[in-house]
Amino acid sequence: MSSVFAPSPLLTEPRFAAPDEAYRAIVEAQRGLSEGEAAALNARLVLLLANHIGDIEVLRAALQLANESPKQDSQHLAPPGEAR
């Protein structure tokens, strides 16, 4: 028996109860890595999270949003309470 799922919308509102902790975990994972090693870690992380999402339409929406305004993303992705 196959299930049909309605595509989920891309959720862009903050969802972490402790956003500083989430940001810190990402930064700490990259500490001591070369630029290339950090890029490879980020690529693996993206693939793992994309698989976890498991919805191609959500993935496409996220890719589109990420590509639309890279300069604005750096403002959006600054650690909470820290402006860039």
C-alpha positions as CSV (number, residue, x, y, z in Angstrom):
1,M,0.0,0.0,0.0
2,S,1.5,3.3,-1.0
3,S,0.9,6.6,0.8
4,V,0.5,9.9,-0.9
5,F,1.8,12.9,1.1
6,A,0.9,16.5,0.3
7,P,4.0,18.6,0.0
8,S,4.9,20.5,3.1
9,P,5.7,24.2,2.8
10,L,9.2,25.4,3.5
11,L,9.2,26.6,7.1
12,T,11.3,29.8,7.5
13,E,10.2,31.0,10.9
14,P,12.7,30.3,13.8
15,R,12.0,26.8,15.1
16,F,14.8,26.2,17.6
17,A,14.0,26.6,21.3
18,A,17.6,27.6,21.8
19,P,18.9,29.1,18.5
20,D,22.2,30.2,20.0
21,E,22.9,26.6,21.0
22,A,22.1,25.4,17.5
23,Y,24.4,28.1,15.9
24,R,27.1,27.3,18.4
25,A,26.9,23.5,17.6
26,I,27.4,24.3,13.9
27,V,30.4,26.7,14.6
28,E,32.0,24.2,17.0
29,A,31.7,21.4,14.4
30,Q,33.9,23.5,12.1
31,R,36.4,24.6,14.7
32,G,39.9,23.6,13.7
33,L,38.9,22.5,10.1
34,S,40.5,23.9,7.0
35,E,38.2,25.9,4.7
36,G,38.0,22.8,2.4
37,E,37.2,20.5,5.3
38,A,34.5,22.9,6.6
39,A,33.0,23.0,3.1
40,A,33.0,19.2,3.0
41,L,31.4,19.0,6.4
42,N,28.7,21.6,5.3
43,A,28.0,19.6,2.1
44,R,27.6,16.3,4.1
45,L,25.3,18.2,6.6
46,V,23.2,19.6,3.8
47,L,22.8,16.1,2.2
48,L,21.9,14.5,5.6
49,L,19.3,17.2,6.3
50,A,17.9,17.1,2.8
51,N,17.4,13.4,3.2
52,H,15.8,13.9,6.5
53,I,13.3,16.4,4.9
54,G,12.6,13.9,2.2
55,D,10.4,16.3,0.2
56,I,11.8,17.4,-3.2
57,E,9.5,20.4,-3.3
58,V,10.6,21.7,0.1
59,L,14.2,21.1,-1.0
60,R,13.7,23.0,-4.2
61,A,12.0,25.9,-2.3
62,A,14.9,26.0,0.1
63,L,17.5,26.0,-2.7
64,Q,15.6,28.8,-4.5
65,L,15.5,30.9,-1.3
66,A,19.1,30.3,-0.6
67,N,20.1,31.3,-4.1
68,E,17.9,34.4,-4.3
69,S,19.7,36.7,-1.9
70,P,23.1,35.4,-0.6
71,K,23.9,38.8,0.9
72,Q,20.6,38.9,2.8
73,D,21.2,35.4,4.0
74,S,24.3,36.4,5.8
75,Q,22.2,39.0,7.7
76,H,19.5,36.4,8.3
77,L,22.0,33.7,9.5
78,A,23.9,35.9,11.9
79,P,23.9,34.5,15.4
80,P,20.9,35.7,17.4
81,G,21.6,39.1,19.0
82,E,24.5,39.7,16.6
83,A,24.2,41.9,13.5
84,R,26.5,41.6,10.6
